[in-house]
Amino acid sequence: MVQIETERLVLRGWKTEDLCDFYDYAKNPNIGPRAGWPPHHDKDESLRILQSFILNEEVWAIVDKETSKVIGSIGLHKDHKRDVKKAKMIGFVIAENHWGKGYTVEATKAILRYAFEEMKVPIISVYHYPFNHQSKRVIEKCGFIYEGCLRMASTLYDGTIYDDMCYSMTSDDYFRLKENEDRKY
């Protein structure tokens, strides 16, 4: 898995030594449910999920350069809602004490750059539940285009059914945004 650095973050593969940092944010009841998964009950549960991250190499640990602490994760996954070769879906989570500091936008833009420029991905989707206003803001700040609401699209761990608010960015969209940002400077 490629390591990506930004001004304040390192995005890297997960290590077993990250277990405590991972469990610290994954047990928070304000984190997982916003993304559709239950808060972790114990470190054993976190370890099982962490091991799948290590094996699958689809999820990066988001590390704060200043503290060297893992403060979240970001992943590129196969988008099962699109039948397009190499279509990806991005997902992210950040520890609650790091909300509102721009870390998720910084990490997402770095992954978009890698996906579109290096991996040559044609389209990246991102979804959020209607109540997740923090994710909506990250998605908007990164330049994704709102596609609409896929009604009754996701059943959560507790059986609750939610709509998916759907966004995407094509490689053309990405390079157009990049060109516009380059002109500003």
C-alpha positions in Angstrom: 0.0 0.0 0.0 1.4 3.4 -1.0 2.1 5.9 1.7 0.7 9.4 1.1 1.8 12.6 2.9 0.0 15.9 3.2 0.9 19.0 5.1 -0.4 17.6 8.5 -1.1 13.9 7.8 0.5 10.6 6.8 -1.9 8.1 5.1 -0.4 4.7 5.4 -1.2 1.0 5.7 -2.4 -0.2 9.1 -0.2 -2.0 11.6 -1.2 -4.2 14.6 0.5 -1.6 16.8 -2.3 0.8 15.8 -4.9 -1.2 17.8 -5.1 1.2 20.8 -5.5 4.3 18.6 -8.1 2.5 16.4 -10.1 1.2 19.4 -10.0 4.7 21.0 -12.1 6.3 18.2 -14.0 3.1 17.1 -15.6 2.6 20.5 -17.1 6.2 20.4 -20.9 6.0 19.9 -20.8 9.2 17.8 -18.4 7.6 15.2 -19.5 4.3 13.8 -23.3 4.8 13.6 -22.8 7.9 11.4 -21.0 5.5 8.9 -23.3 2.6 9.4 -21.3 0.4 11.8 -21.8 -0.2 15.6 -19.3 1.2 18.1 -16.7 -1.4 18.9 -17.4 -3.3 22.2 -13.8 -4.3 22.9 -10.3 -4.4 21.6 -10.8 -8.0 20.2 -13.5 -6.7 17.9 -11.2 -3.8 16.8 -8.3 -6.2 16.2 -10.4 -8.4 13.9 -11.4 -5.4 11.8 -7.8 -4.0 11.9 -6.5 -7.4 10.6 -9.0 -7.2 7.7 -7.7 -3.7 6.9 -4.1 -5.0 6.9 -5.0 -7.9 4.6 -7.2 -6.1 2.1 -5.0 -3.0 1.7 -8.0 -0.8 0.8 -8.0 1.3 4.0 -5.3 3.8 5.0 -4.7 4.8 8.6 -4.8 8.6 9.0 -1.9 9.6 11.2 -1.4 13.1 12.7 2.2 14.0 11.9 2.4 16.1 15.1 1.5 13.3 17.5 2.1 10.2 15.3 -1.3 9.0 16.5 -3.8 7.3 14.2 -6.8 9.7 14.2 -9.0 8.0 11.6 -9.2 6.0 8.4 -9.9 6.5 4.7 -10.6 3.8 2.2 -11.1 3.2 -1.5 -13.4 0.3 -2.2 -15.2 -1.3 -5.1 -18.4 0.6 -5.6 -21.1 -2.1 -5.7 -23.7 0.4 -6.8 -21.9 1.0 -10.2 -21.2 -1.4 -12.9 -18.2 0.5 -14.3 -14.7 -1.1 -14.4 -12.4 0.4 -11.8 -15.2 2.5 -10.2 -14.4 3.2 -6.6 -16.2 4.4 -3.5 -14.5 6.4 -0.9 -15.3 6.2 2.8 -13.7 8.1 5.7 -13.9 8.4 9.5 -12.1 10.7 11.9 -11.9 10.7 15.7 -14.5 13.1 17.2 -11.9 15.3 18.9 -10.5 16.0 15.4 -13.8 17.1 13.8 -13.9 20.5 12.3 -10.2 20.9 11.8 -10.1 20.0 8.1 -8.2 16.7 8.5 -10.9 14.7 6.6 -10.9 17.1 3.7 -7.1 17.1 3.6 -7.0 13.3 3.6 -9.8 12.9 1.0 -8.2 15.4 -1.4 -4.9 13.4 -1.1 -6.7 10.1 -1.9 -8.6 11.7 -4.8 -5.2 12.9 -6.2 -3.7 9.4 -5.9 -6.8 7.6 -7.3 -7.3 9.9 -10.3 -3.6 10.6 -11.2 -1.9 7.3 -10.3 -4.6 4.6 -10.3 -6.5 6.2 -13.3 -9.9 5.6 -11.7 -12.7 6.8 -13.9 -15.2 7.7 -11.1 -15.3 7.8 -7.4 -18.6 7.8 -5.4 -19.3 8.8 -1.9 -22.4 8.3 0.2 -23.7 9.6 3.5 -26.9 9.1 5.5 -29.3 12.1 5.6 -28.4 12.8 9.3 -24.6 12.9 8.8 -24.1 16.6 8.2 -20.3 16.5 8.9 -19.8 14.0 6.1 -21.9 16.1 3.8 -19.7 19.2 4.4 -16.5 17.2 3.7 -18.0 15.9 0.5 -19.1 19.3 -0.6 -15.7 20.9 0.3 -13.9 18.2 -1.8 -16.0 19.1 -4.9 -18.1 16.0 -5.3 -21.3 16.4 -7.4 -24.6 15.6 -5.8 -26.4 12.9 -7.8 -29.5 12.5 -5.7 -31.1 10.3 -3.0 -31.2 6.6 -3.3 -34.2 5.8 -1.1 -34.1 3.0 1.4 -30.7 2.0 0.2 -28.9 0.8 3.3 -29.8 -1.4 6.2 -27.6 -0.6 9.2 -26.3 -3.1 11.8 -29.4 -2.5 14.0 -31.9 -3.1 11.2 -32.6 0.6 10.6 -33.1 1.5 6.9 -31.7 4.8 5.6 -31.6 6.6 2.4 -28.1 7.1 0.7 -27.3 10.6 -0.3 -25.2 10.0 -3.4 -22.3 12.0 -4.9 -19.6 11.3 -7.4 -16.6 12.8 -9.1 -15.3 11.7 -12.5 -11.7 12.0 -13.6 -12.8 14.9 -15.8 -14.4 16.6 -12.8 -11.2 16.1 -10.8 -8.9 17.5 -13.5 -11.3 20.5 -14.1 -11.3 21.3 -10.3 -7.5 20.9 -10.2 -7.0 23.3 -13.1 -9.3 25.9 -11.5 -7.4 25.6 -8.2 -4.0 26.0 -10.0 -5.3 29.2 -11.7 -6.0 30.7 -8.2 -2.3 30.7 -7.3 
